[in-house]
């Protein structure tokens, strides 16, 4: 049986609470005739009388009283549900889904997530570590963090770091065994630890600059990995040369466990950006996350975009 009762529920509840057809009509802004027709239609549809009526008062039938007891509880839940929406409008709350690159994103999140959770405990976080390209809207993410060159032009982007320096590095033991390359072309004679992009499956081509011109070097690689943290570990073990951001290996560079080569040929890249669709930034949960990220990044950032 079709359930068309929803159209008459508002009218039924108004009559039930006011105990009057005329008072219900006044509350709803309709005529008494319209109220009467709506109640009669509900009674006909379900084959029961809901009210006992005379010229002076309105009272429930047993069926009407039972229906009101059920509907009143349900409508309170509905009212509470809509009232809860103001929580999302007025203060940060809800669930925030984020996608960040594995190693670089983790470095940012180590400080950002504890600060944010401490300030906004009503926001839960789902953090996905992924170096590949991600469609935020299609995959249900609120925001992402990526290097600037990988952020789609239609997104709003907020700078989190300055430009990043990269280095070709190897362990001292590797250089003792294989020697140091003096120009990028000599990398063809070295063992390369290459990175493979998750989404495209392409192997990262190492980028250099000579006399202001970009030079992309494709090298044979005895070892290809889709995780830069593991590549850094293999480099420390002397398995080959790696092309990594300095921020990820600054401890190794300071201690000497990894040494740079070709320093003058490796250009910096754009820094990390927090990005999101323009229409989502008004959400309090995302706005709070943006503000927290800016608080942490501002000393090292050259500005916001």
N, C-alpha and C positions, 0 to 999 in steps of 0.2 A: 504494500500500500504506500502510495506516495505520501511523504510528510511535508505538507504545506503549512504546518502550524506556526512556523517561525514568523510569518507575516503578522500573526495575531497575538504573539506573545507579549509584545510591548503594551498592547491595548488591554489584554487580560490582566497583566500585572498592575496597570494603572487603576483598573476597576477594583481589583482585589485589595490594593493598598488604601484606596480612598473610600471604599465601600459605597461608591456612588458613581453612576454613569455620567452625570453632569460634571462632577468634580474631575473625573478622569478625562472628559472631553476638554475641560478648561486646561488641565495639565498638558495634554497632548496638542492643544491648539487646533482641534477638529470639532465637528458638530456632534451632538449627542446621538443623532441618527447614525453617524459613521461608527461611533463606538458600539452601539447596539448591533449594527450589521456585522461588525468584526467578531464580536462575541458569539452571535448566532451562527456565523459561518464556522467558527471553531467547534461549537457544539454539534452542528450537523456533520461535520467531517468525522468527528470521533464518536458520534452517537450517544453522547451523555450530556446532561445538564450540568453547567458549572456554577450557576448562581440561582438562588431563589429570589424573585423580585416582586415587589408590590409598589404602590405609589409612594411609599414613605422610606423604604430602606432596601438594601441589597445584602444578601447573606450567601455564604458558600453552601453548595451542596457537599455531600461527602466526597464526591469525585473532584469537585472544584478545590476543596481544602487540600486534598492529597496532591493535586497538580501544583497548587501554589507552594506547598512545602518543598516540593522538588525544584520548581523553577526559581524560587527565591534564593535557595542555596546556590544554584547554578549561576544566577545572574550576579550574585555577590562575588563569585569566583571570576566572572568575566570583568566586573568592575575593578577587582583587585589586579587583574592582568593588565588592563589598560592603565591603571594607576601606576603600575610598575614601570611602564614605559617612560615615565618622567624621570626615573632613576637613571636611564640611559641618556636622557636629554640633559639632566642637570649635573651629573657627576660621573666620573669615569667608572664604568662597570661593564661586565660582559666578558667576551672571549676574543682574544687578539691572536690572529694567525700570521706568522711571519716566516719569510724565506730568506736565508742568508747564506753566503758562501762558506764552505766548510772551515778552512783555516782562518782566513781574514775575518769572516763574520764571527767566528768563535772568539777571536781576540777582542772585538768590539763588545760582544755580549757578556763577557766575563765581568765587566764593570757595569754595563747598562742594565742587565736584567735584575741583579740584586737591588740596585738603586730604585728601579721602577717598581718592583714588587713591594719594597718597603714603603714606598710612597702611595701606591695604589693597590692595596690587597684585594679589592673587589674585581680586579681584572685578572683573569686567568690567561695563560700564554701557551700557545702551541708553536714551537720553534722547529722549523725544518732546515737542516743543513744540506745545501744543494748548490753545486757550482754551475749548474746548467741554466739555460734560459727558462724563465717561468712566466706563464701568463697569469698575472695576479687574479684577474676577474674570473677567468675560466676555471682556475684551480682553487678558488675560494680563499685567497690570501688577502689580508687587509693591507699589508705593506711588505716591502722587501729591501734588502741591502745588496748593492752590487757596485762594481767599478763603474765610473761614470760613463765609459764608452758602451756599456751594456744596458744602460737605462733607456727605455723607449722614449722617444721625443714627446709623446702626448702625456707622459706622467709628470707629476710634480716631484721635483728632486731637491733634497736638502743635503747639503754637504756635511759629512761627518769628519773627514780627515783632509789634510792637505794632499798634494800630489805624492804618490808613493814611489820610492826608489826601489829598483830591482837590481839583482846581481847574479852573475854566473859564478857559482861557488863549487868548491871541491874540498875534500879532506887533505891535510898535509901528506898523508900516506899515498893518496892517489897521485898527487903531483910528483912525489919522489919516483913513482913507478912509471908515470906516463908523460911527465913534463907539463909545462904551462903553455896553453895556446896564446899566441901574441896577436893574432888577428882572427876575426870570426870565421873566416874560411878554414882555418886550421881545426875547427871543431869536427870536421869530417873524419879526422883521425883519432877522435876521442870517444870514450864511452859516455853516452848521453842518457840521463834519466829523464824521460819525456813524460809530459802530462797529457792525458786524454780527456777531452770535454765530455761530461756525462750525457748531455742531450744530443748533441750532433755526432758524437763519436769521433770527431776530428782530433788529430794530434796537434798540440800547441806548437806553432812555429816561433822560434826565438827571434826577438826583434832587436835590431841594432840601428844605430845612426852613424853615418860616415859622411863628413863634409856636408852636413845638413840634409842628406838624403837617407831615407829609410831603407834598411836592408833586412829582409826576412830570410832566416837561415833554416832550411829543412835538413835535419841530420838523421842519419840512421841511428836507431836507438835499440840497444839490447834489452832495455827494460822500460816498459810503458806502464804508468800507474795513473788512476783517476783520483788520487788523493795527494795533495801537496805535503801534508804532514808526514806521510810515509815516504815521499820522495826525499824530504829533508833528512829523515832517518837513514835512508839508503846512502845519501851523500856523506853523512857523518861516518858511515861504515866503510867509505872508500870505494863504493861500487861505481861511481862515475860523477859527472858534472851535472849540476841542477841549475835551473833558472827560476829564482824565487824572490818574493818581495822581502826587503830587508826587515820589515816589521815582524815577519814570521821567524826570522833566524838571527835577530839582533844579539841574543845570548851567545849563539855559536860564533858570530863575528867578533864579539868582545873577548871570548875565551880563546879564540884561535882554532877551534875545532873545525871551522869552515873558513876558507880563505877565498877572497875575490880574485877574479881574473877579468880581463877585458873591461876594466872599470870605465874607461873613457868612451866606450862604444855602446853602453847600455843606457837608453833614455828612461826618464821617469814616466809613469803613466798617471792618468787621472786618479784621484783618490776615491774613497768609498762614499756612496750617497744612499740615504734613506729615500725610497721613492714609493709613490702611491697614486691612485686615481684622484683627480681633483675633487670629485663629488664626495669622497669618503673622508676628507680631512676634517670635516666639521664634527665627526663623531668624538665625543669626549674621551673615549678610551684611546683613540689614535692621536688626538691632539695632545693628550698627556704624554704619550710615548714620544712624540716628536719633541715636545718641550724638554723632556728628560734627556733625550739624545743630544739635543743642542747644548744643554747645561754641561754635559760631560765633554763634548767635542769642541766647544768654543775656543779654549786656549790654543788648540792645535789647528783650528780651522781657519781658512782664509776668507770665509764668508759663506752665506747661505744662498741657495739658488731657488 
